[in-house]
Amino acid sequence: MDQKVKFAEFDALEKELYHLYSQFTRMKYSSIISPVNVWHPPVDVYETKVQLVIRMEVAGLKKDDFTISLSGKYLTIQGNRGEQVTKEYPTYHNMEINFGPFERNIKLPERFTNTPIKANYAEGFLEIIIKSKESTEKSSKRIKVE
């Protein structure tokens, strides 16, 4: 078997394990496995009769800060929220707002793979709408945020 095929299979397995892990625990994946400061913005995923909606809470970014791509049945949303730097060094009493890079991988149900995808960012929420297979529009691999 070709090395590239093996790594692709491991990548798909890792994404599937992450998906299962995140369903059964509230702990952050990054704090357990990744040594890099990665955060995971909250995401709602719901389905209607004609579309799948993915809604992510990511205040403080611009629409150009996102990279959204589709690989097989996985939708990957990446971005980076910069830390608010001040000229003074503050003494924090509480710090709950995450910053830095983030990545979320969402496994799409079969009827939503290879279908049209649109993304919109407004008022701190990224919303991705994926039409079901019944739609006749073409899908793209890289999704532009409007």
Secondary structure in CASP SS format (residue, H / E / C, confidence):
PFRMAT SS
TARGET T0000
AUTHOR 0000-0000-0000
METHOD secondary structure of the structure
MODEL  1
M C 1.00
D C 1.00
Q H 1.00
K H 1.00
V H 1.00
K H 1.00
F H 1.00
A H 1.00
E H 1.00
F H 1.00
D H 1.00
A H 1.00
L H 1.00
E H 1.00
K H 1.00
E H 1.00
L H 1.00
Y H 1.00
H H 1.00
L H 1.00
Y H 1.00
S H 1.00
Q H 1.00
F H 1.00
T C 1.00
R C 1.00
M C 1.00
K C 1.00
Y H 1.00
S H 1.00
S H 1.00
I H 1.00
I C 1.00
S C 1.00
P C 1.00
V C 1.00
N C 1.00
V C 1.00
W E 1.00
H C 1.00
P C 1.00
P C 1.00
V E 1.00
D E 1.00
V E 1.00
Y E 1.00
E E 1.00
T C 1.00
K C 1.00
V C 1.00
Q E 1.00
L E 1.00
V E 1.00
I E 1.00
R E 1.00
M E 1.00
E E 1.00
V C 1.00
A C 1.00
G C 1.00
L C 1.00
K C 1.00
K H 1.00
D H 1.00
D H 1.00
F C 1.00
T E 1.00
I E 1.00
S E 1.00
L E 1.00
S E 1.00
G C 1.00
K C 1.00
Y E 1.00
L E 1.00
T E 1.00
I E 1.00
Q E 1.00
G E 1.00
N E 1.00
R E 1.00
G C 1.00
E C 1.00
Q C 1.00
V C 1.00
T C 1.00
K C 1.00
E C 1.00
Y C 1.00
P C 1.00
T C 1.00
Y C 1.00
H C 1.00
N C 1.00
M C 1.00
E C 1.00
I C 1.00
N C 1.00
F C 1.00
G E 1.00
P E 1.00
F E 1.00
E E 1.00
R E 1.00
N E 1.00
I E 1.00
K E 1.00
L C 1.00
P C 1.00
E H 1.00
R H 1.00
F H 1.00
T C 1.00
N C 1.00
T C 1.00
P C 1.00
I E 1.00
K E 1.00
A E 1.00
N E 1.00
Y E 1.00
A E 1.00
E C 1.00
G C 1.00
F E 1.00
L E 1.00
E E 1.00
I E 1.00
I E 1.00
I E 1.00
K E 1.00
S C 1.00
K C 1.00
E C 1.00
S C 1.00
T C 1.00
E C 1.00
K C 1.00
S C 1.00
S C 1.00
K C 1.00
R E 1.00
I E 1.00
K C 1.00
V E 1.00
E C 1.00
END
